[in-house]
Amino acid sequence: MIFQANQATDDSPEPTTPPRGGRVQHSIISNDLTITGDLISDGDITVHGVVEGSIKCRALTLGEAPTISKIEAETVRISGSFSGDVKAKQVVLTETAHVTGDIMHESLEVKPGASIEGKLSRIKSTKTNGKDKVTPLKSEPSDSD
């Protein structure tokens, strides 16, 4: 008999979904998808569609026509039009990027042809358990701002 049911082997397959905190995953929101609500991920996200809310993730890539109100990530790469606030350790605006809003960054790369209408602010990183982490975005401006 080639196969036997319930036979224990040492080469059992990996689980199809890695545990949280395991291997970094990549999620893609296509241009025909609209999501209402905030997205939070330990992994990477690419957005071509509409997110009616904020995104917090490790790395974010914005395609040609995303709609998002607020971004917080380790790295952000913007290729299309974006209106909203960005807070990230590293921000890259490609040649086709058109940003309207404030960008808070440690590192900013603006390719020739990109446009920005808003305030640019350099931020310092904070250390959490030996890892760099940017401080969270304020949900509402305070009276002292």
C-alpha positions as CSV (number, residue, x, y, z in Angstrom):
1,M,0.0,0.0,0.0
2,I,1.4,3.3,-1.0
3,F,-0.6,5.6,1.3
4,Q,-1.8,4.8,4.8
5,A,-4.4,6.8,6.7
6,N,-3.5,8.3,10.0
7,Q,0.2,7.4,9.5
8,A,2.4,9.7,11.6
9,T,5.3,11.2,9.6
10,D,8.1,13.6,10.5
11,D,7.6,15.6,7.3
12,S,4.1,16.9,8.0
13,P,3.2,19.9,5.9
14,E,3.5,23.5,7.1
15,P,0.3,25.2,8.2
16,T,-1.3,27.1,5.3
17,T,-1.6,30.2,7.4
18,P,1.4,31.2,9.4
19,P,0.9,32.3,13.0
20,R,0.6,36.0,13.8
21,G,4.1,37.3,14.1
22,G,5.4,34.7,11.7
23,R,6.4,35.3,8.1
24,V,5.5,38.7,6.7
25,Q,2.4,38.6,4.5
26,H,1.5,40.9,1.6
27,S,-2.1,42.0,1.0
28,I,-3.4,43.6,-2.2
29,I,-6.5,45.8,-2.5
30,S,-7.4,45.8,-6.2
31,N,-8.9,48.8,-8.0
32,D,-12.4,47.3,-8.0
33,L,-12.5,46.9,-4.2
34,T,-13.8,49.4,-1.7
35,I,-13.1,48.8,2.0
36,T,-14.9,50.9,4.7
37,G,-12.9,50.9,8.0
38,D,-9.3,51.0,9.2
39,L,-6.7,48.5,8.1
40,I,-4.1,47.2,10.5
41,S,-1.5,44.7,9.4
42,D,1.9,43.4,10.6
43,G,2.8,42.9,7.0
44,D,2.8,44.7,3.7
45,I,-0.2,46.2,1.9
46,T,-0.5,47.4,-1.7
47,V,-3.6,49.6,-2.5
48,H,-5.0,50.2,-5.9
49,G,-8.6,50.6,-4.7
50,V,-10.5,52.6,-2.1
51,V,-10.0,52.4,1.7
52,E,-12.4,54.7,3.5
53,G,-10.4,54.9,6.7
54,S,-6.8,54.8,7.8
55,I,-4.0,52.2,7.2
56,K,-1.4,51.1,9.7
57,C,1.1,48.5,8.5
58,R,4.8,47.7,8.0
59,A,5.1,48.7,4.4
60,L,2.5,50.4,2.1
61,T,2.6,50.8,-1.6
62,L,-0.1,53.1,-3.2
63,G,-0.9,52.5,-6.8
64,E,-2.4,54.9,-9.3
65,A,-5.8,55.8,-7.8
66,P,-6.1,54.9,-4.1
67,T,-8.4,56.7,-1.7
68,I,-7.2,56.7,1.9
69,S,-7.5,59.3,4.7
70,K,-4.5,58.6,6.9
71,I,-1.4,56.4,6.7
72,E,1.0,55.1,9.3
73,A,3.7,52.7,8.3
74,E,7.4,51.9,8.4
75,T,7.8,52.6,4.7
76,V,5.4,54.2,2.2
77,R,5.7,54.3,-1.6
78,I,3.2,56.5,-3.4
79,S,2.8,56.3,-7.2
80,G,-0.6,58.0,-7.7
81,S,-2.7,60.8,-6.4
82,F,-3.2,60.8,-2.6
83,S,-5.0,63.2,-0.3
84,G,-4.4,62.7,3.4
85,D,-1.8,62.5,6.1
86,V,1.3,60.2,6.0
87,K,3.5,59.3,8.9
88,A,6.3,56.9,8.1
89,K,10.0,56.2,8.8
90,Q,10.7,56.2,5.0
91,V,8.5,57.8,2.3
92,V,9.2,57.5,-1.4
93,L,7.2,59.6,-3.9
94,T,7.6,58.3,-7.5
95,E,7.6,60.3,-10.7
96,T,3.8,60.0,-10.9
97,A,2.9,60.8,-7.3
98,H,0.6,63.8,-6.5
99,V,0.2,64.2,-2.7
100,T,-2.1,66.7,-1.0
101,G,-1.6,66.6,2.8
102,D,1.0,66.6,5.5
103,I,3.9,64.1,5.4
104,M,5.8,63.3,8.6
105,H,9.0,61.3,7.9
106,E,12.4,60.3,9.0
107,S,13.6,59.8,5.4
108,L,11.9,61.3,2.3
109,E,12.8,60.6,-1.4
110,V,11.0,62.7,-4.0
111,K,11.5,61.6,-7.6
112,P,11.5,64.3,-10.3
113,G,8.0,64.9,-11.5
114,A,6.3,64.2,-8.1
115,S,4.2,67.0,-6.6
116,I,3.4,67.8,-3.0
117,E,0.9,70.3,-1.6
118,G,1.2,70.3,2.2
119,K,3.6,70.4,5.1
120,L,6.7,68.2,5.4
121,S,7.9,67.4,8.9
122,R,10.9,65.4,9.8
123,I,10.3,63.2,12.9
124,K,12.7,61.3,15.1
125,S,12.2,57.6,15.8
126,T,11.6,56.1,19.2
127,K,13.0,52.8,20.4
128,T,10.6,50.1,21.5
129,N,12.3,46.9,22.6
130,G,15.4,47.7,20.5
131,K,13.3,48.3,17.4
132,D,12.7,51.7,15.7
133,K,9.1,52.8,15.8
134,V,7.4,56.0,14.7
135,T,5.0,57.5,17.2
136,P,1.3,57.2,16.3
137,L,-0.7,59.8,14.4
138,K,-3.0,62.0,16.5
139,S,-6.6,61.2,15.7
140,E,-7.7,64.8,16.3
141,P,-5.8,68.0,16.6
142,S,-5.5,69.3,20.1
143,D,-6.4,72.8,21.2
144,S,-2.7,73.7,21.6
145,D,-1.9,73.0,17.9
